[in-house]
Each structure stands twice: as structure tokens, then as C-alpha cells.
Amino acid sequence: MPTTSLGITYPGSTSHARIWEHLQTLAQDVNTLLLGVNAPAMAMLRCSSGQMIPNNNFVSVNMQSEDLDTANGHSTSSSTSRYVVQTAGWYRLAGGVTFVGNGTGRRGTRWLKNGTNPVDGGDVLIAAAGTGAGGPPASSPLVLLQAGDYIELQVFQDSGSSLALVTSAANHTWMSVEWRRAP
């Protein structure tokens, strides 16, 4: 049977006797093609331990739990703060942080690329909001990443002493990474 430039086969004759076989082959080819195109890299990661964040420093958050990691870009056993890009492209980053209650100082987030480069437009810094648990959402920048680059969510606080991150289901600290399109 002839094939298209994308590898989809189609019947080369007008015989209707075996049309169902041609349709089945076509459906399988389209399914394979769509799975390759519509299976982008996505990860949803959580901090599941009460990581202590020192005063007046940006610190990368260790993400020990994965709810989703379609491209195996994250490890729960080593360098857990990193999501390592497997496929080059434009990625949407998102995240949020919750500190234990403390009404002193400021709380912040930022995205760090390859351990040294803050992502443009990725900083959020707010005043502490009373004595209850809370913190800022991370910005959601669209960033161009190459295979092998890695992204980390960093947090900041200046309460005067170390503060722990909250790990309860409703208020956990998290990050997500989603491939949006090729470069």
C-alpha cells in the first residue's frame, strides 16, 4: 500500500472488498501519529517533607513526590529539586509555596535554569500575610529550554529564622512543567 509523507498508509486500489482492513490500518497509523504529537512532556511534582528554608536566602525546593512525569525528567532519589528537560521546546512553568505560619518578613519564589540563571519574569516577592500558613504562587513564565537544561523552583523568606514548608495535601509546595511547542 502507498504511504503519505507522515507514514500513513492508504489503499492503492478501489477494491471495496477489504475496505475495513484499510480503515483499521489507517486508524492505527493515525493513532500512532497522534500519540507522538500529543504526548508532550508534563510533570507535577510536590515537596512531601517539611523542608526548612533558611532566613534571607533563595533555596531550591526538594520535590520528593511525583503526581505525573510523562518524560522521566525528574528523580525522586537524587537531585530532587530538578526537572531535567528531555525534549527541547517552549515550556510553561507553574508552582506554589506554603510556609508554616509566621507574620514577619517577606516570602518569595523564583525559577532557576541550570542552577545559576534566574528565569526572566520569574520572581515573586510578597509581604507575609499574617500568622497563618501561606506564601506566594510562583510566576508562570513561558521559557525556551534545550534537552539537558534543568529547572528548579526556589523559595525565599526573611522572617528572621528558618521556616518550614507545609506538606499537607491542601497546602503543599509544588511545581509543574509542561512542554508547549517545539523551538
Backbone as a chain_set.jsonl record, in Angstrom:
{"seq": "MPTTSLGITYPGSTSHARIWEHLQTLAQDVNTLLLGVNAPAMAMLRCSSGQMIPNNNFVSVNMQSEDLDTANGHSTSSSTSRYVVQTAGWYRLAGGVTFVGNGTGRRGTRWLKNGTNPVDGGDVLIAAAGTGAGGPPASSPLVLLQAGDYIELQVFQDSGSSLALVTSAANHTWMSVEWRRAP", "coords": {"N": [[0.832, -1.181, 0.0], [0.449, 2.301, -0.656], [2.065, 5.109, 1.042], [1.741, 8.139, 2.999], [3.664, 11.225, 3.409], [3.907, 11.387, 6.123], [3.847, 8.822, 6.948], [1.436, 7.477, 6.929], [-0.581, 4.898, 5.841], [-2.49, 4.055, 2.914], [-5.173, 2.739, 0.885], [-4.27, 1.44, -2.298], [-5.86, 0.71, -4.35], [-9.167, 0.564, -5.752], [-10.736, -1.346, -4.711], [-13.432, -2.5, -2.849], [-13.831, -4.655, -1.302], [-12.122, -5.248, 0.811], [-12.175, -3.037, 2.444], [-12.558, -2.475, 5.166], [-10.217, -3.456, 6.347], [-8.372, -1.649, 5.375], [-9.302, 0.694, 6.583], [-8.894, 0.062, 9.282], [-6.085, -0.14, 9.351], [-5.463, 2.502, 8.646], [-6.582, 3.851, 10.858], [-4.944, 2.885, 12.942], [-2.445, 3.902, 12.119], [-2.926, 6.683, 12.245], [-3.518, 6.922, 14.965], [-1.003, 6.22, 16.106], [0.559, 8.314, 15.073], [-0.721, 10.552, 16.259], [-0.329, 10.03, 18.982], [2.407, 10.407, 19.214], [2.609, 13.142, 18.663], [0.837, 14.356, 20.435], [1.659, 13.776, 23.011], [3.009, 15.397, 25.092], [5.815, 16.436, 27.133], [5.189, 16.452, 30.516], [5.036, 17.352, 33.924], [4.165, 16.989, 37.328], [5.06, 17.905, 40.393], [5.796, 17.468, 43.904], [6.668, 18.824, 47.103], [7.21, 16.795, 49.695], [8.199, 16.656, 52.228], [8.867, 18.436, 55.239], [10.667, 20.677, 54.409], [13.225, 22.787, 55.579], [13.639, 26.228, 55.297], [16.181, 28.493, 55.136], [16.768, 31.736, 56.677], [16.611, 34.662, 54.694], [17.649, 33.802, 52.153], [17.557, 32.52, 48.814], [16.427, 29.299, 48.067], [16.559, 26.117, 46.554], [13.75, 24.01, 46.104], [13.215, 20.779, 47.318], [11.674, 18.237, 45.629], [10.038, 15.57, 46.447], [8.01, 13.905, 45.658], [6.066, 12.656, 42.949], [3.309, 13.385, 40.976], [2.834, 13.176, 38.369], [4.84, 12.452, 35.58], [5.64, 12.453, 32.571], [7.824, 12.285, 30.858], [9.968, 11.314, 32.198], [11.676, 13.201, 33.481], [12.343, 13.839, 36.035], [13.777, 12.924, 39.175], [13.144, 11.036, 42.089], [15.029, 10.338, 43.883], [17.609, 11.438, 43.589], [19.083, 14.673, 43.203], [16.592, 16.032, 43.593], [15.348, 18.472, 43.407], [15.326, 19.218, 40.808], [13.938, 19.443, 37.51], [14.668, 17.834, 34.661], [15.016, 18.642, 31.343], [13.932, 16.741, 28.607], [13.214, 16.977, 25.979], [13.747, 19.478, 23.643], [12.227, 22.721, 23.641], [9.478, 25.063, 24.051], [8.431, 25.73, 27.27], [5.899, 25.773, 29.789], [5.935, 26.964, 33.024], [4.856, 26.419, 36.359], [3.804, 26.899, 39.764], [3.678, 26.741, 43.39], [3.991, 27.835, 46.791], [3.885, 27.085, 50.259], [4.444, 28.297, 53.381], [4.967, 27.513, 56.893], [2.962, 29.057, 59.469], [3.781, 32.447, 60.077], [4.09, 35.767, 60.686], [6.051, 37.616, 60.013], [8.237, 39.514, 57.94], [9.056, 38.78, 54.47], [7.939, 36.712, 51.679], [8.977, 34.644, 48.989], [9.303, 33.54, 45.539], [11.073, 32.052, 42.805], [12.206, 31.075, 39.536], [14.815, 28.949, 38.538], [17.257, 28.368, 36.122], [19.327, 25.792, 35.091], [20.803, 25.882, 37.464], [22.044, 28.379, 37.901], [20.979, 30.572, 36.522], [18.519, 32.895, 36.891], [15.162, 32.796, 35.75], [13.836, 35.046, 33.408], [11.344, 37.322, 34.4], [10.423, 35.69, 36.358], [10.338, 36.109, 39.136], [8.693, 36.427, 42.275], [7.684, 38.323, 45.003], [6.36, 38.853, 48.136], [4.729, 40.426, 50.98], [4.636, 38.836, 54.187], [1.644, 37.205, 55.08], [0.054, 37.623, 57.659], [-0.375, 35.447, 60.559], [-1.054, 32.878, 59.834], [-0.561, 29.851, 57.866], [0.992, 30.256, 54.683], [1.91, 31.689, 51.483], [3.555, 32.805, 48.451], [2.267, 32.359, 45.088], [4.12, 30.837, 42.425], [5.468, 32.568, 39.594], [4.274, 32.147, 36.194], [6.02, 31.609, 33.821], [6.712, 31.388, 30.285], [9.172, 29.533, 28.86], [12.099, 29.011, 26.923], [13.712, 25.988, 26.52], [16.462, 23.723, 26.305], [17.265, 20.303, 25.472], [18.526, 18.602, 28.249], [18.83, 20.899, 29.8], [17.952, 22.152, 33.069], [15.338, 22.872, 35.403], [14.488, 24.608, 38.373], [12.421, 25.261, 41.196], [12.703, 27.92, 43.322], [12.615, 29.158, 46.685], [12.076, 31.842, 49.041], [12.523, 33.526, 52.138], [12.345, 35.96, 54.738], [12.025, 36.0, 57.613], [13.516, 36.131, 59.894], [14.338, 33.833, 61.072], [14.775, 30.281, 60.387], [12.242, 28.73, 58.38], [9.721, 26.244, 57.942], [8.45, 24.399, 55.117], [5.055, 23.761, 54.291], [3.421, 20.609, 54.142], [0.934, 19.452, 53.878], [-1.896, 18.003, 52.181], [-3.697, 19.893, 51.051], [-2.246, 22.23, 51.024], [0.317, 21.963, 49.976], [3.717, 22.485, 48.782], [4.544, 22.92, 45.414], [5.436, 22.163, 41.971], [5.019, 22.537, 38.448], [5.706, 21.447, 35.138], [5.407, 21.949, 31.76], [5.564, 20.94, 28.436], [5.094, 22.969, 25.625], [5.456, 23.666, 22.885], [7.528, 23.067, 19.966], [10.869, 24.457, 19.52]], "CA": [[0.0, 0.0, 0.0], [1.194, 3.575, -0.643], [2.062, 5.843, 2.307], [1.922, 9.583, 2.923], [4.959, 11.67, 3.929], [3.888, 11.18, 7.564], [3.84, 7.398, 7.216], [0.082, 6.925, 6.976], [-0.845, 4.07, 4.656], [-3.838, 4.141, 2.35], [-5.34, 1.723, -0.17], [-3.832, 1.848, -3.624], [-6.847, 0.295, -5.348], [-10.543, 0.955, -5.446], [-11.467, -2.525, -4.28], [-14.178, -2.278, -1.618], [-13.992, -5.928, -0.607], [-11.328, -5.271, 2.041], [-12.083, -1.65, 2.901], [-12.436, -2.439, 6.621], [-8.804, -3.629, 6.685], [-7.716, -0.378, 5.084], [-9.707, 1.644, 7.617], [-8.218, -0.324, 10.507], [-4.684, 0.266, 9.199], [-5.46, 3.964, 8.704], [-6.831, 4.253, 12.241], [-3.749, 2.583, 13.717], [-1.411, 4.857, 11.73], [-3.288, 7.997, 12.787], [-3.352, 6.816, 16.401], [0.438, 6.275, 16.373], [0.996, 9.668, 14.769], [-1.242, 11.477, 17.263], [0.328, 9.777, 20.263], [3.722, 11.042, 19.166], [2.459, 14.592, 18.649], [0.04, 14.828, 21.56], [2.146, 13.255, 24.284], [4.087, 16.291, 25.493], [6.415, 16.276, 28.452], [4.471, 17.127, 31.594], [5.365, 16.849, 35.255], [3.564, 17.629, 38.5], [5.955, 17.48, 41.464], [5.443, 18.013, 45.215], [7.559, 18.72, 48.258], [6.453, 15.998, 50.661], [8.831, 16.721, 53.553], [8.85, 19.812, 55.738], [11.987, 21.269, 54.176], [13.493, 24.034, 56.29], [14.173, 27.278, 54.422], [16.911, 29.44, 55.985], [16.447, 33.15, 56.571], [17.244, 35.603, 53.771], [18.324, 33.147, 51.033], [16.781, 31.699, 47.886], [16.792, 27.891, 48.206], [15.808, 25.215, 45.675], [12.853, 23.125, 46.844], [13.298, 19.356, 47.004], [10.375, 17.672, 45.277], [10.222, 14.143, 46.665], [6.866, 13.149, 45.148], [5.597, 12.923, 41.582], [1.947, 13.004, 40.617], [2.898, 12.94, 36.935], [6.129, 12.738, 34.936], [5.491, 11.69, 31.332], [9.08, 12.182, 30.103], [11.029, 10.889, 33.121], [12.614, 14.303, 33.657], [12.548, 14.085, 37.457], [14.156, 11.787, 40.011], [12.753, 11.174, 43.491], [16.113, 9.859, 44.735], [18.797, 12.298, 43.515], [18.812, 16.0, 42.622], [15.121, 16.058, 43.568], [14.846, 19.821, 43.125], [15.45, 19.482, 39.371], [13.252, 18.785, 36.409], [15.616, 17.868, 33.543], [14.312, 18.648, 30.058], [14.29, 15.643, 27.716], [12.91, 17.405, 24.617], [13.835, 20.928, 23.507], [10.98, 23.391, 23.294], [8.942, 26.093, 24.934], [7.79, 25.103, 28.429], [5.169, 26.609, 30.748], [6.257, 26.604, 34.398], [3.884, 26.877, 37.348], [4.111, 26.368, 41.081], [3.21, 27.472, 44.555], [4.696, 27.503, 48.026], [3.204, 27.408, 51.507], [5.276, 28.25, 54.575], [4.236, 27.471, 58.158], [2.537, 30.391, 59.876], [4.715, 33.406, 60.648], [3.689, 37.035, 60.089], [7.182, 38.534, 59.894], [9.073, 39.499, 56.739], [8.523, 38.574, 53.122], [8.044, 35.372, 51.11], [9.2, 34.794, 47.558], [9.6, 32.406, 44.661], [11.671, 32.346, 41.505], [12.618, 29.911, 38.75], [16.239, 28.948, 38.244], [17.617, 27.498, 34.991], [20.681, 25.22, 35.135], [21.473, 26.145, 38.733], [22.655, 29.7, 38.066], [20.318, 31.642, 35.768], [17.104, 33.135, 37.158], [14.333, 32.936, 34.551], [13.264, 36.386, 33.282], [9.93, 37.428, 34.752], [10.059, 34.585, 37.224], [10.405, 36.42, 40.566], [7.518, 36.911, 43.003], [8.05, 38.64, 46.378], [5.213, 39.47, 48.801], [4.811, 40.51, 52.435], [3.993, 37.727, 54.896], [0.214, 37.505, 55.232], [-0.463, 37.233, 58.965], [0.268, 34.347, 61.276], [-1.447, 31.586, 59.27], [0.286, 29.311, 56.795], [0.763, 30.914, 53.401], [3.064, 32.0, 50.655], [3.198, 33.282, 47.114], [2.347, 31.454, 43.94], [5.242, 31.129, 41.529], [5.032, 33.089, 38.295], [4.087, 31.086, 35.197], [6.641, 32.049, 32.571], [6.942, 30.507, 29.145], [10.626, 29.613, 28.741], [12.714, 28.13, 25.934], [14.679, 25.099, 27.146], [17.093, 22.728, 25.446], [17.434, 18.997, 26.111], [19.611, 18.64, 29.218], [18.622, 22.002, 30.739], [17.073, 21.795, 34.172], [14.583, 23.942, 36.04], [14.212, 24.439, 39.794], [11.638, 26.274, 41.897], [13.374, 28.376, 44.525], [11.789, 29.935, 47.6], [12.785, 32.824, 49.848], [11.798, 34.117, 53.263], [13.219, 36.719, 55.635], [11.298, 36.143, 58.879], [14.468, 36.263, 60.983], [14.814, 32.485, 61.412], [14.36, 29.284, 59.393], [10.818, 28.355, 58.34], [9.45, 25.001, 57.215], [7.392, 24.365, 54.11], [3.904, 22.935, 54.655], [3.314, 19.44, 53.262], [-0.416, 18.877, 53.871], [-2.426, 17.839, 50.823], [-4.344, 21.104, 50.535], [-1.341, 23.379, 51.005], [1.7, 21.56, 49.712], [4.533, 23.226, 47.828], [4.512, 22.126, 44.184], [5.826, 22.774, 40.699], [4.656, 21.779, 37.254], [6.458, 21.773, 33.935], [4.631, 21.429, 30.629], [6.037, 21.257, 27.092], [4.025, 23.62, 24.861], [5.705, 23.564, 21.451], [8.93, 22.966, 19.543], [11.531, 25.77, 19.442]], "C": [[0.877, 1.246, 0.0], [1.107, 4.231, 0.741], [2.244, 7.337, 2.052], [3.301, 9.941, 3.474], [5.042, 11.518, 5.443], [3.798, 9.71, 7.943], [2.465, 6.766, 7.319], [-0.18, 6.162, 5.682], [-2.285, 4.253, 4.197], [-3.94, 3.143, 1.21], [-4.941, 2.283, -1.53], [-4.822, 1.458, -4.712], [-8.222, 0.749, -4.907], [-11.393, -0.23, -5.022], [-12.125, -2.266, -2.926], [-14.288, -3.549, -0.787], [-13.242, -5.936, 0.723], [-11.172, -3.869, 2.635], [-11.928, -1.555, 4.418], [-10.99, -2.621, 7.066], [-8.027, -2.332, 6.445], [-8.058, 0.662, 6.158], [-9.026, 1.336, 8.951], [-6.744, 0.106, 10.471], [-4.564, 1.781, 9.29], [-5.638, 4.44, 10.14], [-5.604, 4.005, 13.112], [-2.622, 3.569, 13.398], [-1.678, 6.246, 12.316], [-3.107, 7.994, 14.3], [-1.868, 6.928, 16.794], [0.967, 7.685, 16.151], [0.543, 10.647, 15.855], [-0.61, 11.254, 18.625], [1.697, 10.434, 20.299], [3.635, 12.547, 19.259], [1.809, 15.09, 19.925], [0.455, 14.238, 22.894], [3.306, 14.124, 24.767], [4.627, 15.941, 26.871], [5.617, 17.1, 29.453], [4.911, 16.51, 32.908], [4.634, 17.671, 36.299], [4.298, 17.058, 39.706], [5.572, 18.166, 42.773], [6.582, 17.85, 46.21], [6.772, 17.989, 49.342], [7.147, 15.884, 52.014], [8.869, 18.19, 53.964], [10.207, 20.479, 55.621], [12.107, 22.606, 54.904], [14.169, 25.022, 55.334], [14.863, 28.312, 55.307], [16.498, 30.886, 55.712], [17.272, 33.839, 55.491], [18.077, 34.961, 52.659], [17.304, 32.486, 50.119], [17.325, 30.278, 47.962], [15.938, 27.063, 47.252], [15.0, 24.242, 46.523], [13.036, 21.687, 46.371], [11.891, 18.813, 46.79], [10.499, 16.152, 45.344], [9.104, 13.295, 46.069], [6.494, 13.605, 43.748], [4.147, 12.489, 41.456], [1.897, 12.622, 39.139], [4.303, 13.27, 36.454], [6.188, 11.917, 33.649], [6.801, 11.475, 30.583], [10.251, 11.724, 30.973], [12.107, 11.959, 33.29], [12.959, 14.569, 35.109], [12.924, 12.797, 38.173], [13.692, 12.05, 41.439], [13.866, 10.725, 44.434], [17.386, 10.702, 44.665], [18.456, 13.591, 42.784], [17.308, 16.23, 42.503], [14.538, 17.444, 43.326], [14.748, 20.096, 41.627], [14.428, 18.735, 38.526], [14.183, 18.949, 35.213], [14.849, 17.692, 32.233], [14.845, 17.525, 29.165], [14.127, 16.032, 26.244], [12.954, 18.924, 24.555], [12.475, 21.512, 23.149], [10.65, 24.498, 24.272], [8.148, 25.393, 26.024], [7.069, 26.151, 29.266], [5.497, 26.078, 32.139], [5.158, 27.136, 35.308], [4.267, 26.277, 38.69], [3.524, 27.224, 42.174], [3.929, 26.981, 45.785], [3.832, 27.896, 49.214], [4.182, 27.206, 52.658], [4.391, 28.053, 55.799], [3.94, 28.905, 58.577], [3.626, 31.213, 60.552], [4.436, 34.721, 59.937], [4.804, 38.024, 59.857], [7.884, 38.392, 58.545], [8.318, 39.28, 55.445], [8.704, 37.119, 52.717], [8.195, 35.53, 49.604], [9.426, 33.475, 46.85], [10.33, 32.929, 43.436], [12.006, 31.017, 40.845], [14.091, 30.058, 38.434], [16.507, 27.933, 37.143], [19.077, 27.092, 35.129], [21.488, 25.654, 36.355], [22.024, 27.532, 38.94], [21.86, 30.844, 37.45], [18.863, 31.808, 36.165], [16.348, 33.359, 35.839], [13.731, 34.337, 34.537], [11.782, 36.366, 33.6], [9.471, 36.372, 35.733], [10.047, 34.872, 38.708], [9.062, 36.914, 41.098], [7.972, 37.144, 44.436], [6.885, 39.391, 47.008], [5.48, 39.556, 50.302], [4.13, 39.291, 53.04], [2.558, 38.129, 55.216], [-0.318, 36.985, 56.564], [0.232, 36.013, 59.53], [-0.138, 32.974, 60.768], [-0.473, 31.128, 58.202], [-0.028, 30.023, 55.493], [2.052, 31.161, 52.661], [2.62, 32.383, 49.267], [3.086, 32.151, 46.1], [3.614, 31.791, 43.166], [4.67, 31.765, 40.268], [4.917, 31.916, 37.326], [4.698, 31.488, 33.859], [6.643, 30.951, 31.505], [8.427, 30.65, 28.827], [11.135, 28.595, 27.728], [13.815, 27.328, 26.609], [15.2, 24.096, 26.137], [17.167, 21.398, 26.2], [18.665, 19.061, 27.012], [19.544, 19.824, 30.175], [17.801, 21.492, 31.917], [16.513, 23.048, 34.833], [14.382, 23.589, 37.506], [13.323, 25.58, 40.275], [12.411, 26.633, 43.156], [12.423, 29.217, 45.365], [12.683, 30.807, 48.482], [11.893, 33.223, 51.018], [12.792, 34.876, 54.117], [12.497, 37.052, 56.94], [12.223, 36.382, 60.061], [14.991, 34.923, 61.46], [14.325, 31.52, 60.326], [12.867, 28.996, 59.51], [10.663, 27.082, 57.522], [8.387, 25.218, 56.147], [6.303, 23.416, 54.586], [3.78, 21.793, 53.663], [1.929, 18.823, 53.246], [-0.984, 18.912, 52.453], [-2.999, 19.13, 50.248], [-3.372, 22.261, 50.337], [0.097, 23.048, 50.663], [2.396, 22.524, 48.742], [4.709, 22.34, 46.597], [5.105, 22.906, 43.025], [5.331, 21.891, 39.567], [5.427, 22.329, 36.066], [5.68, 21.156, 32.775], [5.212, 21.903, 29.299], [4.877, 21.828, 26.298], [4.212, 23.521, 23.35], [7.193, 23.491, 21.174], [9.532, 24.368, 19.432], [11.313, 26.474, 18.117]], "O": [[1.95, 1.24, 0.604], [0.194, 3.945, 1.515], [2.815, 7.749, 1.042], [4.026, 9.068, 3.952], [6.141, 11.52, 5.997], [3.685, 9.379, 9.123], [2.347, 5.622, 7.757], [-0.027, 6.695, 4.583], [-3.175, 4.563, 4.989], [-2.929, 2.744, 0.632], [-5.231, 3.432, -1.865], [-4.647, 1.833, -5.872], [-8.395, 1.262, -3.801], [-12.62, -0.139, -4.977], [-11.46, -1.862, -1.972], [-14.798, -3.506, 0.332], [-13.692, -6.577, 1.673], [-10.154, -3.56, 3.254], [-11.244, -0.659, 4.913], [-10.567, -2.014, 8.05], [-7.14, -1.973, 7.219], [-7.189, 1.421, 6.588], [-8.626, 2.252, 9.668], [-6.226, 0.65, 11.446], [-3.656, 2.29, 9.947], [-4.922, 5.335, 10.59], [-5.264, 4.846, 13.943], [-1.921, 4.021, 14.303], [-0.766, 6.901, 12.819], [-2.595, 8.963, 14.861], [-1.53, 7.662, 17.723], [1.743, 8.191, 16.962], [1.33, 11.473, 16.317], [-0.378, 12.218, 19.354], [2.096, 10.967, 21.335], [4.498, 13.177, 19.87], [2.19, 16.139, 20.445], [-0.349, 14.21, 23.826], [4.444, 13.661, 24.848], [3.983, 15.248, 27.659], [5.399, 18.296, 29.259], [5.133, 15.303, 32.999], [4.5, 18.888, 36.172], [4.177, 15.871, 40.009], [5.087, 19.297, 42.77], [7.345, 16.885, 46.169], [5.778, 18.51, 49.849], [6.723, 15.096, 52.859], [8.899, 19.078, 53.112], [10.827, 20.809, 56.632], [11.206, 23.444, 54.848], [15.141, 24.687, 54.657], [14.213, 28.942, 56.141], [15.952, 31.206, 54.656], [18.48, 33.626, 55.386], [19.102, 35.514, 52.261], [16.299, 31.952, 50.59], [18.538, 30.071, 47.927], [14.731, 27.28, 47.15], [15.487, 23.716, 47.523], [13.014, 21.411, 45.171], [11.031, 18.918, 47.664], [11.003, 15.521, 44.414], [9.242, 12.074, 45.986], [6.595, 14.784, 43.411], [3.799, 11.357, 41.791], [1.037, 11.851, 38.712], [4.889, 14.265, 36.882], [6.726, 10.81, 33.641], [6.887, 10.571, 29.752], [11.4, 11.745, 30.53], [13.3, 11.661, 33.248], [13.785, 15.436, 35.395], [12.451, 11.717, 37.821], [13.832, 13.164, 41.943], [13.68, 10.726, 45.651], [18.176, 10.678, 45.608], [17.64, 13.598, 41.862], [16.813, 16.583, 41.432], [13.341, 17.569, 43.066], [14.153, 21.093, 41.218], [14.099, 17.576, 38.78], [14.46, 20.073, 34.794], [14.126, 16.712, 32.049], [16.055, 17.38, 28.989], [14.808, 15.492, 25.372], [12.272, 19.593, 25.331], [11.678, 20.887, 22.449], [11.417, 24.822, 25.178], [7.291, 24.558, 25.735], [7.554, 27.27, 29.436], [5.354, 24.884, 32.402], [4.593, 28.197, 35.044], [4.969, 25.268, 38.75], [2.951, 28.285, 41.926], [4.419, 25.853, 45.826], [3.137, 28.911, 49.183], [4.683, 26.104, 52.884], [3.205, 28.381, 55.767], [4.578, 29.846, 58.106], [4.302, 30.747, 61.469], [4.534, 34.791, 58.712], [4.532, 39.178, 59.529], [8.097, 37.278, 58.066], [7.122, 39.552, 55.337], [9.497, 36.385, 53.306], [7.614, 36.437, 49.008], [9.699, 32.446, 47.467], [10.214, 34.102, 43.08], [12.081, 29.977, 41.501], [14.563, 31.145, 38.104], [16.052, 26.791, 37.21], [19.957, 27.942, 35.267], [22.711, 25.778, 36.286], [22.443, 27.857, 40.051], [22.063, 31.996, 37.835], [18.037, 30.962, 35.822], [16.845, 34.03, 34.934], [13.173, 34.777, 35.543], [11.048, 35.498, 33.128], [8.271, 36.174, 35.924], [9.771, 33.965, 39.493], [8.383, 37.715, 40.456], [8.584, 36.26, 45.036], [6.461, 40.429, 46.501], [6.342, 38.854, 50.831], [3.165, 38.77, 52.481], [2.298, 39.276, 55.582], [-1.064, 36.006, 56.591], [1.286, 35.598, 59.048], [0.404, 31.976, 61.244], [0.335, 31.909, 57.697], [-1.183, 30.358, 55.226], [3.143, 30.877, 53.155], [1.436, 32.294, 48.94], [3.733, 31.113, 46.239], [4.118, 32.911, 43.249], [3.515, 31.524, 39.917], [5.405, 30.822, 37.607], [3.98, 31.684, 32.878], [6.583, 29.759, 31.806], [8.898, 31.754, 28.554], [10.661, 27.46, 27.681], [14.737, 27.894, 27.196], [14.481, 23.672, 25.232], [17.135, 21.378, 27.431], [19.726, 19.52, 26.587], [20.135, 19.772, 31.254], [17.048, 20.526, 31.789], [17.123, 24.118, 34.823], [14.139, 22.433, 37.851], [13.453, 26.717, 39.822], [12.738, 25.762, 43.962], [11.543, 29.899, 44.838], [13.875, 30.546, 48.643], [10.668, 33.253, 50.901], [13.955, 34.485, 54.215], [12.372, 38.215, 57.321], [11.764, 36.794, 61.127], [15.987, 34.872, 62.182], [13.55, 31.907, 59.451], [12.303, 29.017, 60.604], [11.374, 26.866, 56.541], [7.539, 26.103, 56.261], [6.588, 22.393, 55.209], [4.009, 21.983, 52.468], [1.751, 17.759, 52.654], [-0.598, 19.748, 51.636], [-2.798, 19.422, 49.069], [-3.649, 23.175, 49.561], [1.005, 23.793, 51.032], [1.754, 23.263, 47.996], [4.99, 21.148, 46.722], [5.258, 24.126, 43.079], [5.234, 20.671, 39.701], [5.751, 23.515, 36.002], [5.337, 19.974, 32.81], [5.34, 23.103, 29.058], [3.79, 21.25, 26.287], [3.245, 23.318, 22.615], [8.016, 23.809, 22.033], [8.807, 25.349, 19.271], [11.811, 27.581, 17.917]]}, "num_chains": 1, "name": "protein.A"}
